[in-house]
Amino acid sequence: MELKWTSKALSDLSRLYAFLVPVNKPAAARAVQALVKAPATLLTHPRIGEQLFQFEPREVRRLLVGQHEMRYEVSGDMIYVLRLWHTREDR
C-alpha cells in the first residue's frame, strides 16, 4: 500500500495548527504530530476505519485520531488522506 495526502487534507492540517497554536503551541504541535503519524497504521490495516457507505462506490472511511476525524479513501493499493477536522467543528 502507498499513502498520499490530498491538497485539501494538507490544507486542513495547516488550518488546524493555525487555529490551535495561539491558544496552546505544544498542544497544537502534538495534535499535528498525531494526525501525521496516524495514517502509518493504515498501511498495514487499511480498513481499520469505519466505512462511510454514502460515498459508494468509493471506499471512503473515517478514523478518529484523538478529537480529530480523518477521512480517507482506499483505492487499489493506494490510500488517500482526504480531509481532517476537529470533531467539534460544524461539518
C-alpha distances in whole Angstrom, upper triangle without the diagonal:
4,7,10,13,16,20,21,19,20,23,23,22,25,27,27,28,31,32,32,33,37,37,35,33,32,31,29,27,26,25,23,21,20,19,17,16,15,11,10,11,9,6,8,10,8,12,14,16,19,18,20,22,24,21,21,20,17,15,16,16,18,17,21,21,24,26,23,21,18,17,13,12,9,10,8,5,6,7,10,13,16,19,21,24,27,27,31,31,32,29
4,7,10,13,16,18,16,17,20,21,20,22,25,25,25,28,30,30,30,34,35,33,31,30,29,27,25,24,23,21,19,19,17,15,14,14,10,10,12,9,7,10,12,10,14,16,17,20,19,21,23,24,21,21,20,17,15,16,16,18,17,20,20,24,25,22,20,17,16,13,12,10,10,10,6,5,6,9,11,14,17,19,22,25,26,30,29,31,28
4,7,10,13,15,12,13,17,17,16,19,21,21,21,24,26,26,27,30,31,30,28,27,25,23,22,21,20,17,16,16,14,11,12,11,8,8,11,8,7,11,12,10,13,15,15,18,18,19,21,23,20,21,20,16,15,14,14,15,15,17,17,21,22,19,17,14,13,10,10,9,10,11,9,6,5,6,8,11,14,15,19,22,23,26,26,27,25
4,6,10,12,10,10,14,14,14,16,19,19,20,22,24,24,25,29,30,29,27,26,25,23,21,21,19,17,17,17,14,11,13,13,9,11,14,11,11,15,15,13,16,17,17,19,19,19,22,22,19,20,20,16,15,14,15,15,16,18,18,21,22,19,17,13,12,10,10,11,11,13,11,7,6,5,6,9,12,14,18,21,22,26,24,26,23
4,7,8,6,7,10,11,10,13,15,15,16,19,20,21,22,25,27,26,24,24,22,20,19,19,17,14,15,15,12,10,12,12,10,12,14,13,13,17,17,15,17,18,17,19,19,19,21,22,19,20,21,17,16,14,14,14,15,17,16,19,20,16,15,11,11,9,10,12,13,16,14,11,8,6,5,7,9,11,14,18,20,23,21,23,20
4,5,5,6,9,10,11,13,14,15,17,19,20,22,23,26,27,27,25,25,24,21,21,21,19,16,17,17,14,13,16,15,13,15,18,16,16,20,20,17,19,20,18,20,19,18,21,20,17,19,19,16,16,14,15,15,16,18,18,21,21,17,15,12,11,10,11,13,14,16,16,12,10,7,6,6,8,11,14,18,20,22,20,21,19
4,5,5,6,9,10,11,12,14,15,16,18,20,21,24,25,25,24,25,23,20,20,21,19,16,18,19,15,14,17,17,15,18,21,19,20,23,23,20,22,23,21,23,22,21,23,22,19,22,22,19,19,17,18,18,19,20,19,22,21,18,17,14,13,13,14,17,17,20,20,16,14,10,9,8,9,11,14,18,20,22,20,21,19
4,5,5,6,9,10,10,12,14,15,16,18,20,22,24,24,23,24,22,19,19,20,18,15,18,18,14,14,17,17,15,19,21,19,20,24,23,20,21,22,19,21,20,19,21,20,17,20,21,18,18,15,16,15,17,18,18,20,19,15,14,12,11,12,13,17,18,21,21,17,15,11,9,7,6,9,11,15,17,19,16,17,15
4,5,5,6,9,10,10,12,14,15,17,18,21,22,22,21,21,19,16,17,17,14,12,14,14,10,10,14,13,12,15,17,16,17,21,20,17,19,19,17,18,18,17,20,20,17,20,21,18,17,14,14,13,14,15,14,17,16,12,11,9,9,9,12,15,17,20,19,15,13,9,6,5,4,6,9,13,15,17,15,17,15
4,5,5,6,9,10,11,12,14,16,16,19,21,21,19,20,18,15,15,16,14,11,13,14,11,10,13,14,13,16,18,17,18,22,22,20,22,21,20,21,22,21,24,24,21,24,25,21,20,18,18,16,16,17,16,18,18,14,14,12,12,13,15,18,19,22,21,17,15,11,9,9,8,8,11,14,17,19,17,19,18
4,5,5,6,9,10,11,12,14,15,18,20,20,18,20,19,15,16,17,15,12,15,16,13,13,17,17,16,19,21,20,22,25,25,23,24,24,22,23,23,22,25,24,22,25,26,22,22,19,19,18,18,18,17,19,18,15,14,13,14,15,17,20,22,25,24,20,18,14,12,10,9,9,11,14,17,18,15,17,16
4,5,5,6,9,10,10,12,14,17,18,18,17,18,16,13,14,15,12,10,14,14,11,12,15,15,15,18,20,19,21,24,23,21,22,22,19,20,21,20,23,22,20,23,25,21,21,17,17,15,15,15,14,16,14,11,11,10,11,13,16,19,21,25,24,20,17,14,11,9,7,6,7,10,13,14,12,14,13
4,5,5,6,9,10,11,12,15,16,16,14,15,14,10,11,12,9,7,10,11,8,9,12,13,13,16,18,18,20,23,22,21,22,21,19,21,22,21,25,24,22,26,27,23,22,19,18,16,15,14,13,14,13,10,11,10,12,14,17,20,22,25,24,20,17,14,11,11,9,7,8,10,14,15,14,16,16
4,6,5,6,9,10,10,13,15,15,13,15,14,10,11,13,11,9,12,14,11,11,15,16,17,19,21,21,23,26,26,24,26,25,23,25,26,25,28,27,25,29,30,26,25,22,22,19,19,18,16,17,16,14,15,14,16,17,20,23,25,28,27,23,20,17,14,14,12,10,11,13,16,17,15,18,18
4,5,5,6,9,10,12,14,15,14,16,14,11,13,15,12,10,14,15,13,14,17,18,18,21,23,23,25,28,27,26,27,26,23,24,25,24,27,26,25,28,30,26,26,22,22,19,19,18,16,17,15,13,14,14,16,18,21,24,26,29,29,25,22,19,15,14,11,10,9,11,14,15,12,15,15
4,5,5,6,9,11,12,12,12,13,11,8,10,12,9,8,12,12,10,12,15,15,17,20,21,21,24,26,26,24,25,24,21,22,24,23,26,26,25,28,30,26,25,22,20,17,17,15,13,13,12,10,12,12,15,17,21,24,26,29,28,25,22,19,15,15,11,8,7,8,12,12,11,14,14
4,5,5,6,9,10,10,9,10,9,5,7,10,8,7,10,12,11,12,15,16,18,20,22,22,24,27,27,26,27,25,23,25,27,26,30,29,28,31,32,29,28,24,23,20,19,17,15,14,13,12,14,15,18,20,23,26,28,31,30,26,23,21,17,17,14,11,11,11,15,15,14,17,18
4,6,5,7,10,10,9,12,12,8,10,13,11,10,14,16,14,15,19,20,21,24,26,26,28,31,30,29,30,29,26,28,29,28,32,31,29,33,34,31,30,27,26,23,22,20,18,18,16,15,17,18,20,22,25,28,31,34,32,29,26,23,20,19,16,14,13,13,17,16,15,18,19
4,6,7,8,10,10,13,11,8,11,13,11,11,15,16,15,17,20,20,22,25,26,26,29,31,30,29,30,28,26,27,28,27,31,29,29,32,34,31,30,26,25,22,21,19,17,16,14,13,16,17,20,22,26,29,31,34,34,30,27,24,20,19,16,13,11,11,14,13,12,15,16
4,6,6,6,7,9,7,5,9,10,9,10,13,14,14,16,18,19,21,23,25,26,28,30,30,29,29,27,25,27,29,28,31,31,30,34,35,32,31,27,25,22,21,18,16,14,13,13,16,17,20,23,26,29,32,35,34,30,27,25,21,21,17,14,12,11,14,13,13,16,18
4,5,5,4,8,8,5,8,11,10,10,13,15,15,16,19,20,22,24,26,27,29,32,31,31,32,30,28,30,32,31,35,34,33,36,38,35,33,30,28,25,23,21,18,17,16,16,19,20,23,25,29,31,34,37,35,32,29,26,23,23,20,17,15,14,18,17,17,20,22
4,6,6,10,10,9,11,14,14,14,17,19,19,20,23,24,26,28,30,31,33,35,35,34,35,33,31,32,34,33,37,36,35,39,41,37,36,33,31,28,26,24,21,20,18,18,21,23,26,28,32,35,37,40,39,35,32,30,26,26,22,19,17,16,19,18,18,21,23
4,7,9,9,8,12,13,13,14,17,18,18,21,23,23,26,28,29,31,33,35,34,34,34,32,30,31,33,33,36,36,35,39,41,37,36,32,30,27,25,22,20,18,16,17,20,22,26,28,32,35,38,40,39,36,32,30,26,26,23,19,17,15,18,16,17,20,22
4,6,5,6,9,10,11,12,14,16,17,18,20,21,24,26,27,29,31,33,32,32,33,30,29,30,33,33,36,36,35,39,40,37,35,32,30,26,24,21,18,16,15,16,20,22,25,27,31,34,37,39,38,35,31,29,26,26,23,19,17,15,18,17,18,22,24
4,5,5,6,9,10,11,12,14,15,17,18,20,23,24,26,27,29,31,31,31,32,30,29,31,33,33,37,36,35,39,40,37,35,32,30,26,24,22,18,17,17,17,20,21,25,27,30,33,35,38,36,33,30,28,24,25,22,19,18,16,20,19,20,23,25
4,5,5,6,9,10,11,12,14,15,16,18,21,22,24,26,28,29,29,29,31,28,27,29,32,32,36,36,36,38,40,36,34,31,29,26,23,20,17,15,16,16,20,21,24,26,30,32,35,37,35,32,29,28,24,25,23,19,18,17,20,20,21,25,26
4,5,5,6,9,10,10,12,14,15,16,20,21,22,24,26,28,27,27,28,26,24,26,29,29,33,33,33,36,37,34,32,28,26,23,20,17,14,12,12,13,17,18,22,24,28,30,33,35,33,31,27,26,22,23,20,17,15,13,16,16,17,21,23
4,5,5,6,9,10,11,12,14,16,18,20,21,23,25,27,27,26,28,25,24,26,28,28,32,31,31,34,35,32,30,27,25,21,19,17,14,12,12,12,15,16,20,22,25,28,31,33,32,28,25,23,20,20,18,14,13,12,15,16,16,20,21
4,5,5,6,9,10,11,12,14,17,18,20,22,23,25,25,25,27,25,24,26,28,29,33,33,32,34,36,32,30,27,25,22,20,18,14,13,14,14,17,17,20,22,25,27,30,32,30,27,24,23,19,21,18,15,15,15,18,19,19,23,23
4,6,5,6,9,10,10,12,15,16,17,20,22,23,23,23,25,22,21,24,27,27,31,32,31,33,35,31,29,26,23,20,17,15,11,10,12,12,15,16,19,21,24,26,29,31,29,26,23,22,19,21,18,15,15,14,16,18,19,22,23
4,5,5,6,9,10,11,14,15,16,18,20,22,22,21,23,20,19,21,23,24,28,28,27,30,31,28,26,23,20,17,14,12,9,8,9,9,12,12,16,18,22,24,27,29,27,25,21,20,16,17,15,11,11,10,13,14,15,19,19
4,5,5,6,9,10,12,14,16,17,19,21,21,21,22,20,19,22,24,24,28,28,26,29,30,27,25,22,20,17,15,13,10,11,12,10,12,12,15,17,20,22,25,27,25,22,19,18,14,16,13,11,11,11,15,16,16,20,20
4,5,5,6,9,11,12,14,16,17,19,20,20,22,20,19,22,24,25,29,29,28,30,31,28,26,23,21,18,15,14,11,11,13,12,14,13,17,17,21,22,25,27,25,22,19,18,15,17,16,13,14,14,17,19,20,23,23
4,5,5,6,9,10,12,14,16,17,17,17,19,17,16,19,21,22,26,27,26,28,29,26,23,21,18,15,12,11,7,8,11,10,12,11,15,16,19,20,24,25,23,21,18,17,14,16,15,12,13,13,15,17,18,22,21
4,6,5,8,10,11,12,14,17,16,16,17,15,14,17,19,20,23,24,23,25,26,23,20,17,15,13,10,10,7,9,10,8,9,8,11,12,16,18,21,23,21,18,15,14,10,12,11,8,10,11,13,16,16,19,18
4,6,7,8,11,12,13,16,16,15,18,17,16,19,21,22,25,26,24,26,27,23,21,19,17,15,13,13,10,12,14,12,12,10,13,13,16,17,20,22,20,17,14,13,10,13,12,11,13,14,17,20,19,22,21
4,6,6,8,10,11,13,14,14,16,15,15,18,20,22,25,27,25,27,28,24,21,19,17,15,12,13,10,12,15,13,14,12,14,14,17,17,20,22,19,17,14,14,12,15,15,13,15,16,18,21,22,25,24
4,5,6,8,10,12,11,11,13,11,11,15,17,19,22,23,22,24,25,21,18,16,14,12,9,9,7,10,13,11,11,9,11,11,14,15,18,20,18,16,12,13,10,13,13,12,14,15,16,19,20,23,21
4,5,5,7,10,10,9,11,11,11,14,16,17,20,22,20,21,22,18,16,14,12,11,9,11,10,13,15,13,12,9,10,9,11,12,15,16,14,12,9,9,8,11,12,12,15,16,18,21,21,23,22
4,5,5,8,9,9,13,12,13,17,18,20,23,25,23,24,24,21,18,17,15,14,12,14,12,15,18,16,15,13,14,12,14,14,16,17,14,13,10,12,11,15,16,15,18,20,21,24,25,27,25
4,5,6,6,8,10,9,10,14,16,19,22,24,22,23,24,20,17,16,14,13,11,12,11,15,17,16,15,13,14,12,14,13,16,17,15,14,11,13,12,16,17,16,19,20,20,24,25,27,25
4,5,5,4,7,7,9,12,13,16,19,21,19,20,20,17,14,13,11,11,10,12,12,16,18,16,14,11,12,9,10,9,12,13,11,10,8,10,10,13,15,15,18,20,20,24,24,26,24
4,6,6,9,10,12,16,16,19,21,24,21,21,21,18,15,15,14,15,13,16,16,19,22,19,18,15,15,12,12,10,12,12,9,9,8,11,12,15,17,18,21,23,24,27,27,29,27
4,6,9,9,12,16,17,20,22,25,23,23,23,20,17,17,15,16,14,17,17,20,23,21,19,17,17,14,14,12,14,14,11,12,11,14,15,18,20,20,23,25,25,29,29,31,29
4,6,6,9,12,13,17,19,22,20,20,20,18,14,14,12,13,12,14,15,18,21,19,17,15,15,13,13,11,14,14,12,12,11,14,14,17,19,19,22,23,23,27,27,29,27
4,6,8,11,11,14,16,19,17,17,17,14,11,11,9,11,10,14,15,18,20,18,16,13,12,9,9,7,10,11,10,9,7,10,11,14,16,17,20,22,21,25,25,27,24
4,5,8,8,11,13,16,15,15,15,13,9,10,8,9,10,13,15,18,20,18,15,13,12,10,10,8,11,12,12,12,10,12,13,15,17,17,20,21,21,24,25,26,23
4,7,9,12,15,18,17,17,18,16,12,12,8,9,8,10,12,15,17,16,13,12,12,11,12,11,14,16,15,15,12,14,14,16,17,17,19,19,19,22,23,25,22
4,6,9,12,15,14,15,17,14,11,9,5,5,5,8,11,14,15,13,10,9,9,9,10,10,14,16,16,15,12,13,12,13,14,14,15,16,15,19,20,21,19
4,6,9,12,12,13,15,13,10,9,5,5,7,9,13,15,16,14,11,11,9,10,11,12,15,18,18,17,14,15,14,14,15,15,16,17,15,18,19,20,17
4,6,9,9,10,11,10,7,6,4,7,9,12,16,18,18,16,13,12,10,10,9,10,13,16,17,16,14,14,14,14,15,16,17,19,17,20,20,21,18
4,6,6,8,10,9,7,6,5,7,11,13,17,19,19,16,13,12,9,10,10,12,14,17,19,17,15,15,14,13,13,15,16,18,16,19,19,18,15
4,5,5,8,8,8,8,8,11,14,17,20,23,22,20,16,16,13,13,12,13,15,17,20,19,17,17,17,16,17,18,20,21,19,22,22,21,17
4,6,9,9,10,9,10,12,16,18,21,24,23,20,17,16,13,14,13,15,16,19,22,20,18,17,17,15,16,18,19,21,19,21,20,19,15
4,6,6,7,6,9,12,15,18,21,24,23,20,16,15,11,11,10,12,13,16,19,17,15,14,15,13,14,17,18,21,20,22,21,20,16
3,5,6,8,11,14,17,20,23,26,26,23,19,18,14,13,11,12,12,15,18,17,16,15,17,15,17,20,22,24,23,26,24,23,20
4,6,9,12,16,19,22,25,28,28,25,21,19,16,14,11,11,11,13,16,16,15,15,17,16,18,21,23,26,25,28,27,26,22
4,6,9,13,16,20,22,25,25,22,18,16,12,10,7,8,8,11,14,13,12,12,13,12,15,18,20,23,23,26,24,24,20
4,6,10,13,17,19,23,23,20,16,14,10,8,6,6,7,10,12,11,10,10,12,12,14,17,19,22,21,24,23,23,20
4,7,10,14,16,19,19,16,13,10,7,6,4,7,9,12,14,12,10,9,10,9,11,13,16,18,17,21,20,20,16
4,7,10,13,16,16,14,10,8,6,5,6,8,11,14,15,13,10,10,10,10,11,12,14,16,15,19,18,19,16
4,7,10,13,13,10,7,5,4,6,9,11,14,17,18,16,12,12,10,10,9,10,11,13,12,15,15,16,14
4,6,10,10,8,6,5,6,8,11,13,16,19,18,16,13,13,10,11,11,10,11,12,11,15,16,17,16
4,6,7,6,5,6,9,11,14,16,20,23,22,20,16,16,13,14,12,10,10,10,9,12,14,16,15
4,6,5,6,7,11,13,16,18,21,24,23,20,17,16,13,14,12,10,10,9,10,13,14,17,17
4,6,8,10,14,16,20,22,25,28,26,24,20,20,16,17,15,12,11,9,9,12,14,17,17
4,7,10,13,16,20,22,26,29,28,25,22,20,17,17,14,11,9,6,6,8,10,14,14
4,7,10,13,17,19,23,26,25,22,18,17,13,13,10,7,5,4,5,8,9,12,12
4,7,10,13,16,19,23,22,20,16,14,11,11,8,6,5,6,6,10,10,12,11
4,6,10,13,16,19,19,16,12,11,7,8,6,5,7,9,10,13,13,15,13
4,7,10,13,17,17,14,10,9,6,5,5,6,9,12,12,15,14,15,13
4,7,10,13,13,10,7,5,4,5,7,9,12,15,16,19,18,19,16
4,6,10,11,8,6,5,7,7,10,13,16,19,19,22,21,22,18
4,7,7,6,5,7,9,10,14,16,19,22,22,25,25,25,22
4,6,5,6,8,11,12,16,19,22,25,25,28,27,28,24
4,6,8,11,14,16,19,22,25,28,28,32,31,31,28
4,7,10,13,16,19,21,25,28,28,32,31,32,29
4,6,10,12,16,18,22,25,25,29,28,29,26
4,7,9,12,15,18,21,22,25,24,26,23
4,6,9,12,16,19,20,23,22,23,20
4,6,8,12,15,17,20,18,20,17
4,7,11,14,15,18,16,17,14
4,7,11,12,15,13,14,11
4,7,9,12,10,13,11
4,6,8,7,9,9
4,5,5,9,9
4,5,8,9
4,6,9
4,6
4
